[in-house]
């Protein structure tokens, strides 16, 4: 199985002590203590969002 790659845009802003990052194309957001951490957490959240579903028992 090959892995697809897609570029997505993100918006980052500060709310209180946290940086919030949000994808502009899909309804996924994350946060972090720094802008870089917020973007890294958003990347991980997007990878999970696009992961194919897995059957469970």
PDB file of N, CA, C and O in Angstrom:
ATOM      1  N   UNK A   1       0.847  -1.172   0.000  1.00  0.00           N
ATOM      2  CA  UNK A   1       0.000   0.000   0.000  1.00  0.00           C
ATOM      3  C   UNK A   1       0.895   1.239   0.000  1.00  0.00           C
ATOM      4  O   UNK A   1       1.817   1.333   0.811  1.00  0.00           O
ATOM      5  N   UNK A   2       0.636   2.183  -0.896  1.00  0.00           N
ATOM      6  CA  UNK A   2       1.434   3.404  -0.945  1.00  0.00           C
ATOM      7  C   UNK A   2       0.777   4.499  -0.117  1.00  0.00           C
ATOM      8  O   UNK A   2      -0.441   4.533   0.057  1.00  0.00           O
ATOM      9  N   UNK A   3       1.603   5.371   0.374  1.00  0.00           N
ATOM     10  CA  UNK A   3       1.127   6.473   1.202  1.00  0.00           C
ATOM     11  C   UNK A   3       0.941   7.703   0.331  1.00  0.00           C
ATOM     12  O   UNK A   3       1.859   8.094  -0.389  1.00  0.00           O
ATOM     13  N   UNK A   4      -0.242   8.322   0.387  1.00  0.00           N
ATOM     14  CA  UNK A   4      -0.508   9.524  -0.382  1.00  0.00           C
ATOM     15  C   UNK A   4      -0.044  10.749   0.403  1.00  0.00           C
ATOM     16  O   UNK A   4       0.008  10.740   1.633  1.00  0.00           O
ATOM     17  N   UNK A   5       0.286  11.785  -0.331  1.00  0.00           N
ATOM     18  CA  UNK A   5       0.703  13.024   0.301  1.00  0.00           C
ATOM     19  C   UNK A   5      -0.162  14.169  -0.221  1.00  0.00           C
ATOM     20  O   UNK A   5      -0.446  14.254  -1.416  1.00  0.00           O
ATOM     21  N   UNK A   6      -0.568  15.031   0.678  1.00  0.00           N
ATOM     22  CA  UNK A   6      -1.396  16.165   0.297  1.00  0.00           C
ATOM     23  C   UNK A   6      -0.970  17.365   1.125  1.00  0.00           C
ATOM     24  O   UNK A   6      -0.737  17.242   2.327  1.00  0.00           O
ATOM     25  N   UNK A   7      -0.866  18.520   0.492  1.00  0.00           N
ATOM     26  CA  UNK A   7      -0.532  19.736   1.220  1.00  0.00           C
ATOM     27  C   UNK A   7      -1.807  20.389   1.719  1.00  0.00           C
ATOM     28  O   UNK A   7      -2.773  20.544   0.972  1.00  0.00           O
ATOM     29  N   UNK A   8      -1.801  20.768   2.981  1.00  0.00           N
ATOM     30  CA  UNK A   8      -2.938  21.445   3.597  1.00  0.00           C
ATOM     31  C   UNK A   8      -2.453  22.747   4.224  1.00  0.00           C
ATOM     32  O   UNK A   8      -1.301  22.851   4.645  1.00  0.00           O
ATOM     33  N   UNK A   9      -3.326  23.725   4.281  1.00  0.00           N
ATOM     34  CA  UNK A   9      -3.010  25.008   4.909  1.00  0.00           C
ATOM     35  C   UNK A   9      -3.415  24.980   6.374  1.00  0.00           C
ATOM     36  O   UNK A   9      -4.345  24.273   6.762  1.00  0.00           O
ATOM     37  N   UNK A  10      -2.711  25.754   7.175  1.00  0.00           N
ATOM     38  CA  UNK A  10      -3.031  25.828   8.595  1.00  0.00           C
ATOM     39  C   UNK A  10      -3.001  27.281   9.056  1.00  0.00           C
ATOM     40  O   UNK A  10      -2.264  28.113   8.529  1.00  0.00           O
ATOM     41  N   UNK A  11      -3.817  27.546  10.046  1.00  0.00           N
ATOM     42  CA  UNK A  11      -3.865  28.853  10.702  1.00  0.00           C
ATOM     43  C   UNK A  11      -3.415  28.636  12.142  1.00  0.00           C
ATOM     44  O   UNK A  11      -3.833  27.670  12.779  1.00  0.00           O
ATOM     45  N   UNK A  12      -2.577  29.513  12.659  1.00  0.00           N
ATOM     46  CA  UNK A  12      -2.089  29.400  14.041  1.00  0.00           C
ATOM     47  C   UNK A  12      -2.327  30.727  14.743  1.00  0.00           C
ATOM     48  O   UNK A  12      -2.035  31.791  14.197  1.00  0.00           O
ATOM     49  N   UNK A  13      -2.860  30.656  15.958  1.00  0.00           N
ATOM     50  CA  UNK A  13      -3.059  31.859  16.754  1.00  0.00           C
ATOM     51  C   UNK A  13      -2.873  31.521  18.225  1.00  0.00           C
ATOM     52  O   UNK A  13      -2.870  30.352  18.611  1.00  0.00           O
ATOM     53  N   UNK A  14      -2.719  32.543  19.030  1.00  0.00           N
ATOM     54  CA  UNK A  14      -2.487  32.343  20.461  1.00  0.00           C
ATOM     55  C   UNK A  14      -3.768  32.626  21.229  1.00  0.00           C
ATOM     56  O   UNK A  14      -4.431  33.642  21.020  1.00  0.00           O
ATOM     57  N   UNK A  15      -4.098  31.704  22.120  1.00  0.00           N
ATOM     58  CA  UNK A  15      -5.238  31.859  23.041  1.00  0.00           C
ATOM     59  C   UNK A  15      -4.705  31.666  24.452  1.00  0.00           C
ATOM     60  O   UNK A  15      -4.414  30.543  24.864  1.00  0.00           O
ATOM     61  N   UNK A  16      -4.581  32.749  25.182  1.00  0.00           N
ATOM     62  CA  UNK A  16      -4.021  32.658  26.531  1.00  0.00           C
ATOM     63  C   UNK A  16      -2.573  32.199  26.461  1.00  0.00           C
ATOM     64  O   UNK A  16      -1.758  32.819  25.777  1.00  0.00           O
ATOM     65  N   UNK A  17      -2.247  31.118  27.162  1.00  0.00           N
ATOM     66  CA  UNK A  17      -0.886  30.585  27.168  1.00  0.00           C
ATOM     67  C   UNK A  17      -0.641  29.576  26.060  1.00  0.00           C
ATOM     68  O   UNK A  17       0.485  29.099  25.915  1.00  0.00           O
ATOM     69  N   UNK A  18      -1.652  29.233  25.274  1.00  0.00           N
ATOM     70  CA  UNK A  18      -1.557  28.172  24.270  1.00  0.00           C
ATOM     71  C   UNK A  18      -1.597  28.716  22.854  1.00  0.00           C
ATOM     72  O   UNK A  18      -2.229  29.737  22.583  1.00  0.00           O
ATOM     73  N   UNK A  19      -0.913  28.020  21.955  1.00  0.00           N
ATOM     74  CA  UNK A  19      -1.033  28.265  20.525  1.00  0.00           C
ATOM     75  C   UNK A  19      -2.007  27.239  19.965  1.00  0.00           C
ATOM     76  O   UNK A  19      -1.909  26.051  20.273  1.00  0.00           O
ATOM     77  N   UNK A  20      -2.931  27.688  19.154  1.00  0.00           N
ATOM     78  CA  UNK A  20      -3.930  26.821  18.530  1.00  0.00           C
ATOM     79  C   UNK A  20      -3.619  26.763  17.051  1.00  0.00           C
ATOM     80  O   UNK A  20      -3.356  27.789  16.423  1.00  0.00           O
ATOM     81  N   UNK A  21      -3.649  25.559  16.492  1.00  0.00           N
ATOM     82  CA  UNK A  21      -3.443  25.385  15.052  1.00  0.00           C
ATOM     83  C   UNK A  21      -4.660  24.678  14.478  1.00  0.00           C
ATOM     84  O   UNK A  21      -5.185  23.737  15.074  1.00  0.00           O
ATOM     85  N   UNK A  22      -5.101  25.138  13.318  1.00  0.00           N
ATOM     86  CA  UNK A  22      -6.301  24.582  12.700  1.00  0.00           C
ATOM     87  C   UNK A  22      -6.073  24.425  11.208  1.00  0.00           C
ATOM     88  O   UNK A  22      -5.555  25.323  10.544  1.00  0.00           O
ATOM     89  N   UNK A  23      -6.467  23.273  10.695  1.00  0.00           N
ATOM     90  CA  UNK A  23      -6.417  23.051   9.253  1.00  0.00           C
ATOM     91  C   UNK A  23      -7.523  23.865   8.604  1.00  0.00           C
ATOM     92  O   UNK A  23      -8.638  23.924   9.123  1.00  0.00           O
ATOM     93  N   UNK A  24      -7.224  24.491   7.475  1.00  0.00           N
ATOM     94  CA  UNK A  24      -8.224  25.300   6.791  1.00  0.00           C
ATOM     95  C   UNK A  24      -9.085  24.467   5.854  1.00  0.00           C
ATOM     96  O   UNK A  24     -10.174  24.900   5.477  1.00  0.00           O
ATOM     97  N   UNK A  25      -8.620  23.275   5.468  1.00  0.00           N
ATOM     98  CA  UNK A  25      -9.373  22.439   4.532  1.00  0.00           C
ATOM     99  C   UNK A  25     -10.285  21.418   5.205  1.00  0.00           C
ATOM    100  O   UNK A  25     -11.338  21.084   4.662  1.00  0.00           O
ATOM    101  N   UNK A  26      -9.902  20.923   6.362  1.00  0.00           N
ATOM    102  CA  UNK A  26     -10.722  19.948   7.091  1.00  0.00           C
ATOM    103  C   UNK A  26     -10.903  20.435   8.521  1.00  0.00           C
ATOM    104  O   UNK A  26     -10.118  21.254   9.001  1.00  0.00           O
ATOM    105  N   UNK A  27     -11.906  19.951   9.191  1.00  0.00           N
ATOM    106  CA  UNK A  27     -12.235  20.407  10.541  1.00  0.00           C
ATOM    107  C   UNK A  27     -11.390  19.674  11.583  1.00  0.00           C
ATOM    108  O   UNK A  27     -11.903  18.847  12.338  1.00  0.00           O
ATOM    109  N   UNK A  28     -10.090  19.984  11.618  1.00  0.00           N
ATOM    110  CA  UNK A  28      -9.156  19.380  12.572  1.00  0.00           C
ATOM    111  C   UNK A  28      -8.338  20.514  13.178  1.00  0.00           C
ATOM    112  O   UNK A  28      -7.869  21.404  12.468  1.00  0.00           O
ATOM    113  N   UNK A  29      -8.173  20.470  14.488  1.00  0.00           N
ATOM    114  CA  UNK A  29      -7.384  21.478  15.188  1.00  0.00           C
ATOM    115  C   UNK A  29      -6.592  20.823  16.307  1.00  0.00           C
ATOM    116  O   UNK A  29      -6.905  19.713  16.739  1.00  0.00           O
ATOM    117  N   UNK A  30      -5.562  21.524  16.773  1.00  0.00           N
ATOM    118  CA  UNK A  30      -4.763  21.043  17.889  1.00  0.00           C
ATOM    119  C   UNK A  30      -4.172  22.247  18.603  1.00  0.00           C
ATOM    120  O   UNK A  30      -4.457  23.390  18.245  1.00  0.00           O
ATOM    121  N   UNK A  31      -3.351  21.991  19.613  1.00  0.00           N
ATOM    122  CA  UNK A  31      -2.743  23.088  20.366  1.00  0.00           C
ATOM    123  C   UNK A  31      -1.385  22.668  20.884  1.00  0.00           C
ATOM    124  O   UNK A  31      -1.035  21.488  20.863  1.00  0.00           O
ATOM    125  N   UNK A  32      -0.622  23.644  21.349  1.00  0.00           N
ATOM    126  CA  UNK A  32       0.682  23.379  21.937  1.00  0.00           C
ATOM    127  C   UNK A  32       1.170  24.598  22.687  1.00  0.00           C
ATOM    128  O   UNK A  32       0.588  25.679  22.591  1.00  0.00           O
ATOM    129  N   UNK A  33       2.252  24.413  23.440  1.00  0.00           N
ATOM    130  CA  UNK A  33       2.810  25.517  24.222  1.00  0.00           C
ATOM    131  C   UNK A  33       3.602  26.479  23.349  1.00  0.00           C
ATOM    132  O   UNK A  33       3.836  27.620  23.746  1.00  0.00           O
ATOM    133  N   UNK A  34       4.023  26.033  22.156  1.00  0.00           N
ATOM    134  CA  UNK A  34       4.711  26.890  21.188  1.00  0.00           C
ATOM    135  C   UNK A  34       4.009  26.738  19.841  1.00  0.00           C
ATOM    136  O   UNK A  34       3.230  25.807  19.635  1.00  0.00           O
ATOM    137  N   UNK A  35       4.294  27.657  18.936  1.00  0.00           N
ATOM    138  CA  UNK A  35       3.715  27.565  17.593  1.00  0.00           C
ATOM    139  C   UNK A  35       4.179  26.281  16.900  1.00  0.00           C
ATOM    140  O   UNK A  35       3.393  25.615  16.225  1.00  0.00           O
ATOM    141  N   UNK A  36       5.452  25.939  17.070  1.00  0.00           N
ATOM    142  CA  UNK A  36       5.997  24.731  16.457  1.00  0.00           C
ATOM    143  C   UNK A  36       5.330  23.477  17.012  1.00  0.00           C
ATOM    144  O   UNK A  36       5.017  22.554  16.259  1.00  0.00           O
ATOM    145  N   UNK A  37       5.111  23.439  18.323  1.00  0.00           N
ATOM    146  CA  UNK A  37       4.458  22.287  18.949  1.00  0.00           C
ATOM    147  C   UNK A  37       3.005  22.173  18.487  1.00  0.00           C
ATOM    148  O   UNK A  37       2.519  21.068  18.244  1.00  0.00           O
ATOM    149  N   UNK A  38       2.321  23.286  18.366  1.00  0.00           N
ATOM    150  CA  UNK A  38       0.937  23.273  17.898  1.00  0.00           C
ATOM    151  C   UNK A  38       0.855  22.717  16.477  1.00  0.00           C
ATOM    152  O   UNK A  38      -0.048  21.939  16.167  1.00  0.00           O
ATOM    153  N   UNK A  39       1.792  23.111  15.613  1.00  0.00           N
ATOM    154  CA  UNK A  39       1.807  22.607  14.237  1.00  0.00           C
ATOM    155  C   UNK A  39       2.179  21.127  14.187  1.00  0.00           C
ATOM    156  O   UNK A  39       1.610  20.377  13.394  1.00  0.00           O
ATOM    157  N   UNK A  40       3.122  20.700  15.019  1.00  0.00           N
ATOM    158  CA  UNK A  40       3.488  19.282  15.070  1.00  0.00           C
ATOM    159  C   UNK A  40       2.305  18.446  15.552  1.00  0.00           C
ATOM    160  O   UNK A  40       2.047  17.364  15.023  1.00  0.00           O
ATOM    161  N   UNK A  41       1.588  18.949  16.556  1.00  0.00           N
ATOM    162  CA  UNK A  41       0.412  18.230  17.059  1.00  0.00           C
ATOM    163  C   UNK A  41      -0.696  18.199  16.011  1.00  0.00           C
ATOM    164  O   UNK A  41      -1.419  17.208  15.904  1.00  0.00           O
ATOM    165  N   UNK A  42      -0.835  19.277  15.237  1.00  0.00           N
ATOM    166  CA  UNK A  42      -1.824  19.303  14.160  1.00  0.00           C
ATOM    167  C   UNK A  42      -1.461  18.278  13.090  1.00  0.00           C
ATOM    168  O   UNK A  42      -2.334  17.578  12.577  1.00  0.00           O
ATOM    169  N   UNK A  43      -0.188  18.190  12.756  1.00  0.00           N
ATOM    170  CA  UNK A  43       0.252  17.204  11.757  1.00  0.00           C
ATOM    171  C   UNK A  43      -0.115  15.794  12.210  1.00  0.00           C
ATOM    172  O   UNK A  43      -0.630  15.003  11.420  1.00  0.00           O
ATOM    173  N   UNK A  44       0.148  15.475  13.479  1.00  0.00           N
ATOM    174  CA  UNK A  44      -0.193  14.158  14.013  1.00  0.00           C
ATOM    175  C   UNK A  44      -1.708  13.931  13.981  1.00  0.00           C
ATOM    176  O   UNK A  44      -2.165  12.844  13.627  1.00  0.00           O
ATOM    177  N   UNK A  45      -2.479  14.942  14.346  1.00  0.00           N
ATOM    178  CA  UNK A  45      -3.938  14.820  14.330  1.00  0.00           C
ATOM    179  C   UNK A  45      -4.453  14.589  12.908  1.00  0.00           C
ATOM    180  O   UNK A  45      -5.378  13.803  12.703  1.00  0.00           O
ATOM    181  N   UNK A  46      -3.862  15.267  11.937  1.00  0.00           N
ATOM    182  CA  UNK A  46      -4.277  15.084  10.543  1.00  0.00           C
ATOM    183  C   UNK A  46      -3.920  13.700  10.027  1.00  0.00           C
ATOM    184  O   UNK A  46      -4.689  13.099   9.277  1.00  0.00           O
ATOM    185  N   UNK A  47      -2.752  13.186  10.426  1.00  0.00           N
ATOM    186  CA  UNK A  47      -2.376  11.823  10.035  1.00  0.00           C
ATOM    187  C   UNK A  47      -3.389  10.818  10.568  1.00  0.00           C
ATOM    188  O   UNK A  47      -3.772   9.888   9.859  1.00  0.00           O
ATOM    189  N   UNK A  48      -3.822  10.997  11.802  1.00  0.00           N
ATOM    190  CA  UNK A  48      -4.833  10.103  12.377  1.00  0.00           C
ATOM    191  C   UNK A  48      -6.187  10.282  11.698  1.00  0.00           C
ATOM    192  O   UNK A  48      -6.912   9.309  11.490  1.00  0.00           O
ATOM    193  N   UNK A  49      -6.528  11.517  11.355  1.00  0.00           N
ATOM    194  CA  UNK A  49      -7.806  11.820  10.694  1.00  0.00           C
ATOM    195  C   UNK A  49      -7.902  11.109   9.342  1.00  0.00           C
ATOM    196  O   UNK A  49      -8.955  10.585   8.978  1.00  0.00           O
ATOM    197  N   UNK A  50      -6.800  11.100   8.614  1.00  0.00           N
ATOM    198  CA  UNK A  50      -6.808  10.497   7.274  1.00  0.00           C
ATOM    199  C   UNK A  50      -6.440   9.012   7.268  1.00  0.00           C
ATOM    200  O   UNK A  50      -6.438   8.384   6.209  1.00  0.00           O
ATOM    201  N   UNK A  51      -6.130   8.446   8.435  1.00  0.00           N
ATOM    202  CA  UNK A  51      -5.807   7.017   8.522  1.00  0.00           C
ATOM    203  C   UNK A  51      -7.040   6.197   8.142  1.00  0.00           C
ATOM    204  O   UNK A  51      -8.142   6.494   8.601  1.00  0.00           O
ATOM    205  N   UNK A  52      -6.867   5.176   7.314  1.00  0.00           N
ATOM    206  CA  UNK A  52      -8.026   4.358   6.940  1.00  0.00           C
ATOM    207  C   UNK A  52      -8.637   3.682   8.164  1.00  0.00           C
ATOM    208  O   UNK A  52      -7.919   3.326   9.098  1.00  0.00           O
ATOM    209  N   UNK A  53      -9.948   3.504   8.167  1.00  0.00           N
ATOM    210  CA  UNK A  53     -10.593   2.846   9.298  1.00  0.00           C
ATOM    211  C   UNK A  53     -10.117   1.406   9.433  1.00  0.00           C
ATOM    212  O   UNK A  53      -9.763   0.757   8.449  1.00  0.00           O
ATOM    213  N   UNK A  54     -10.116   0.928  10.648  1.00  0.00           N
ATOM    214  CA  UNK A  54      -9.675  -0.426  10.939  1.00  0.00           C
ATOM    215  C   UNK A  54     -10.806  -1.167  11.647  1.00  0.00           C
ATOM    216  O   UNK A  54     -11.374  -0.663  12.615  1.00  0.00           O
ATOM    217  N   UNK A  55     -11.128  -2.354  11.166  1.00  0.00           N
ATOM    218  CA  UNK A  55     -12.213  -3.135  11.775  1.00  0.00           C
ATOM    219  C   UNK A  55     -11.828  -3.569  13.192  1.00  0.00           C
ATOM    220  O   UNK A  55     -10.682  -3.933  13.457  1.00  0.00           O
ATOM    221  N   UNK A  56     -12.794  -3.522  14.078  1.00  0.00           N
ATOM    222  CA  UNK A  56     -12.599  -3.985  15.449  1.00  0.00           C
ATOM    223  C   UNK A  56     -13.623  -5.050  15.765  1.00  0.00           C
ATOM    224  O   UNK A  56     -14.642  -5.166  15.084  1.00  0.00           O
ATOM    225  N   UNK A  57     -13.357  -5.813  16.778  1.00  0.00           N
ATOM    226  CA  UNK A  57     -14.305  -6.864  17.180  1.00  0.00           C
ATOM    227  C   UNK A  57     -15.167  -6.388  18.295  1.00  0.00           C
ATOM    228  O   UNK A  57     -16.027  -7.129  18.771  1.00  0.00           O
TER     229      UNK A  57
END
